[in-house]
Amino acid sequence: MAGLDLSGLELFREDRSHEEYLAEVDGYIEAAKPLMADRITGRAALHGESMQVVLINHTDSNFSDVRCELRIDEPVWAMINPRSARDLIEPFPARPRPYGSPRIPDISGLTSAPFGLAARP
């Protein structure tokens, strides 16, 4: 038995013109742009290599007012607590539905099936 072909049903057809779809994509990009830099920075902090600096005194003397300098000749991005990088990763807006994909009708408001369409096991 062949599968049920629903392509002819109006409910499942693409309901946007190509220009409307491109406008949705442009809107998505504009909404996502401000979040991109923070997302990249947050992901790098969570998944990048980390460095810890530990100062060890190999003598028996206690020193006071010691000044330590660390020189790094390459650009770095630092944070005290990498878990705070999660705060930088805001969710992106919902992506547009791919062009040509069927529109799924919203049936969330239906409370019961119409008479005669009861589901059977």
N, C-alpha and C positions, 0 to 999 in steps of 0.2 A: 504494500500500500504506500503510495507516495505521500510525502509530507504535506501538511495543510499550507496552501499558498495564501498568505494574508496581504500580499503586495498590492492587490487591487482595492483594498479597503482605504477609504479616505483618511481614517484615523492614523494610519501608519505611514503616510507619505511625508516627504520633506515639505515643510510648510514655509520655508524661507527662500527668498531669491538669493542668487549668488552674491549680489551686492549687500543684502542684509546680513548674510553670513560673514562677509569680510568686515562689515561694520562691527559685528559682535567680536570678531578676533581683535580688531583695533581697540575696542573698548576694554577687552581683557588685558591687552598689553599695557594700555595706559594705567589700568588699575593695579597691575602687577609691578610696574617699573619702580615705584618707590620702595617696594619690599625686597627687590632683588639684591641690593648691596648688603642689607642686613642679613638676608638669608645666606648669602655666600660667606659672610664673615662668621655667622653663627655656626654654619656647617664646618668651616675650617677649624674653629675653636673646638668643636665637639669631636671631630674626626682627624684633625691634623696631629702632627707630632708636637709633643709638649716638652718643655724644658723646666727643670727645677734647679734652682741655684741653692747650694748648701755651703755654708761657711764653717770650716772645721779648724779648731785651734789645737795643734799638735804639741802645744807646750803645757807646762803645769801652771803657767801664769794666767791670771785673769786680766783682760785689758778693758779699759773704760774709754769711752769716747773714740772708738775706732771707726774710721771711715773706710768703707769698702766701695770700690767702683767696679762695675762690670761694663765692659765695652763690647758692643755688638756692631759690626760694620755693615750689616745688611738690614733692610727694613723688617721690622717685626710688628706683630699685633699682640698685645698682651692683655690678660685679664687675671684677676686674683683667683676667681672661682669659675672654672669652666662650666659649671652647671648654670651660671647666669647667662651663658650663650643661648640657652633654650628660650630666654626671654626675647632674643633677637629674631627668632624664627616664627614669624606670624604666618598664619595660613594664607595661601594665595586665594584669590577669588576663584569661583567655579569656572572651569574651562568651557568654552562653547561646545555644543554637541557637534561632532564632525559633520561636514556638509554631505548631504545625501543619505544620512542615517535616518531611520524612521523615528518619527516623533512618538513617544510613549504617552498615551492619554493619561491624564490625572484622574484616577478613580478613588482618590482618598476620601471623597465626600459620599461615596456609596455606602449605605449601611446594610443593605441586603441585596441578594441577587434577585433579578426579576423572576416572576413566576414562570416556571417551566425551564429555568436554567440552573436548577439546583445541581451541585456537584455530586458525583457518585464516586465511591472508592474504586 
